[in-house]
């Protein structure tokens, strides 16, 4: 057990650092060089850099420290401790990560930057971590004014995005807004998993044992439920298993070969944890 705990702790640390570094790359390679502020303390740093030429990592560090002070005052030690490490490591990683324009196409830069930002934030969420910064004010608003944190964070990000107009014009504003969409879509897939599964439920009135034997021979993770027919009120059994998308077609064919009248319900599953599926 101790070995497993240490292994999970090590993996969480790697994922945590990878998430922060991916965020740093999205800023230094894509957003920063074209002066597009897409929200957060990193967005503030890009605006400050564009107007006054102050190093982005320094601005992020200053903003994050100010946010940590607010967290300590209004949210308590526990919350402050949870966000402190990410708040302090992100500007360090931004400083040590090279910064240059990887593409001259602003649209391409925004798409890749938004995707990387979404992936980085999703990795942090996966290990229950945060990069701090402007995620703290929404937590304060929730505690004292019962405002949904997602709404509060969106409001802050929109203010930062709107400021692009005054720094680099409407084009920068539209690109920053687009980047938020790309980030949101990426986070949706990254958190739920790109490799979706199918949950298949099967019932058969006449060939249950044959179907069960076939599934046991060819697939893992078979579950059998006791169910009751709604019309007949008879006791029945339902077979349930989860398969990859590539396995779904052959599975249906095998079921129909045994029982063409089998009743099958298929659901799309975003993520499966445990057993043969690992994390």
N, C-alpha and C positions, 0 to 999 in steps of 0.2 A: 504493500500500500504506500509506504514512504517513497519507494522508487517511482511509483506512478504519479504521486503528488509532485515530486521534483521534476519529472518529465513534463507534466502539464504546466508547471510554473516556468520552466525553460521555454516551452513553446509559446506561452503567453507573452513572455518578454520579447521573443523574436518577432511575433506578430505586432506587438506594440511599437517596437522600433521601426519595423517595416512600414507600418501605417504612417508614422510621423515622417519618415524619409520620403515616402511617396507624395505626401502633402508638400514637403519642401521642394521636391522635383517639379511638381505642378506649378509652384510659384516661380521658381528660379529659371525654369526652362520655357514656360509657356505664358503665364499671366504677367509676371514682372517685366520681361523684355518688351512687351507691347502695351504696358500701362493699363491693363484691364483689371479693375478691382471688383471681384465677384462676391464680396462679403467677408465678414470675420475680421479678426485682427490682422490677418495677412492682407486683406483688401485695404484696410486702413494704411498699412505699411507701403503698399504700392502707390496709393494716392500721395502720401507724404513724400515718398521718393521722387515721384513725378513733379511735385511742386517745389520742394525744398532740397531735394537731392540727399536726404538722410538715408543711411543704410537701412534696408528693409528689416534685417534681423534685429537691429537695435530698436526700431519702432515696435516690432512684435514683442520683444522682451519687455519694453516699458509698458505697453498696453496690457500684456498678460500679468505683469506684477501688480498693476493698478486693479485689475480684475480679481486677482487673488486677495488683495487687501479688502475689496468689497465682499468677497466670499467669506473671509474670516470674520468680518463685522456682522454680516446679515445671515450667513448660512451655517456658520459653526465650523469647528475644527475638522470634523469627519469629511464633510464635502470638500473643504479646502485641500485636505490631504489627498483626496482622490483625484483632483485635477491639477495639483501642483507640479507633479513630475512631467506631465505632458506639456504644461504651460512653459516650463523652463527648458525642456529638451528641444522643442520645436525651433526656437530662434537659434539655438546652437547648431542644429542640423542645417538650418537655412544658411548659416554663416560658412560652414565647412563644405557645403554642396556647391559646386561650380554654378555660375549663373551666366547664361548666354542665350541668344535668340536661336532656337533650333529650327524655326521656320519663319519665313517672311509673310506667310499667308495667315492673316489674323483669324479667319474663320477656322482654319485647321488647328491653330494654336488654342483657340477657345474650346473646341471639341475635345482635343486630347487633354488639355488642362482640366476641363470639367470632369472628364472620365477618370483621370488620375485622382483628382480631389475626392470624387465620390468613392473610389476604391479605398483610398487612404482612410477616410472617415469611417467607412464600413468596417475596415479591419480594427480600428480603435473600438467601435461599438461591439465588435465580436468578443473582445476581451474586457468589456465594461470599462473602457478608458476614454479619455478626452484630451484634446489639445488645449483646453481651457479657452481663454480669450473671451469673445463675445457670447459664448454659450452660458456664461455666468449670469449676466443681467436677466435673461428669461427665467432662470431658476429663482432669482429674487422676486421677480414679478409673480411667479406662480405661488411662492410662499406667502406673500403679503397681499396680493390682489387677485389670486386665483385665476390668473391668465394662463391659458395653455402655453407651455414652453415653445411648442412648434410655431405658434402664432407670434410669440414674442421674438423668437430668433428670426423668423421671416421678416418681421417689421424692421429689425436692426439691419439685416442684410439688404433689404430694399433701400434703406436710407443710404447705405454705403454705395450700392449700385447706382442710385440716383446721382450721387456726387460725381460720378464719371462724366456727367454732362458738363460740369464746370471745369473739369480738368482736361478732358480730351474730346468733348463733343458728344453728339447724339449717337454716333457710330459706336463709340466705346460703351455707352449705356446699353444699346441693343445687344452688343456682343456679351456684355456682362450678364444681362438678363438671360440670354441664350445659354450661357455657361451654367446657370442655376438649374435650368431644365435638364441639361446633359448630366450634371452631378446627381440630380434627383433620380433620373432613370437608372444611372449606374448603381447608385446605392440600393435601389429596389432590387436589381438583379444580383448584386454582390451579396446583399444580406440574405436573400432568399435562396441564392444558389443558381448558377448558370445551367447546371446539369439537372434539370427537373426530372422527377420520377412519375410513374403511374401507380396509383393504388387501385388494385383490381379486386372487386368482390364478385364471387361466383356462387350461384345456387343451381342445383340440379335435382329434379324429382326422381330421376331414374338411374343416373350414372355417377352418383356422388363418390362412391368408393373408387371407381376407375379414375375420376378426375383427381381425387386426393392422392392416389398412388403416382399418377403422372407428375403432379406438382412436386411431390416429395423427391422424386427421382431427378427432376430437372432444375429445381429452383430452391433457394434458401429462404428462411423466414416465413414459412407458411403458418397462418393462424386460423383456427376454427372457432366460429361463434355459434352459440345456440340462439336460434331466432324462432319467431312464431309467425306463421302466415296470417296476413291481415284478413283475408276472405275465408280461408279454410279453418283458421284457428288451430292448425296442426303444428306440432313441433318440427322444426327443420334445422338444418345446419348450413352455415355460410362459410365459404372459403375466402380468405383474404391474404393477399401478398403484394409486395411492392417490387416493381421491375423497372429497369432502365427503359428509356424510350425506344432504343433499338431492339429490345426484347419483346416489346408489346405486340407487334404484328405476328411474329411466330407463336406467341402464347395464345392469342385468339384463335389462330388456325388449329393448334393442338387441341384446344377446348372444343371447337366445333367438330373436329374429327371424332371425338368421343361422344359428344352430346350436342347435336345441332340446335336443340331447343334450350340449351343452358341459358340462364338469366344472368347477364353480366352488367355490372355497373363499374365505370372507370372514372376516377378522379385524378386531376393533376396535383401532385404533391410538390410543394416548393422545396422542402428540405427534409432529409431523413437523418437521424442521429442514432448512433449505437449499432451494435451487432456488426454485420458485414459492411455497413456503410460508414463506419468510423465516426469522425466528427460531424 
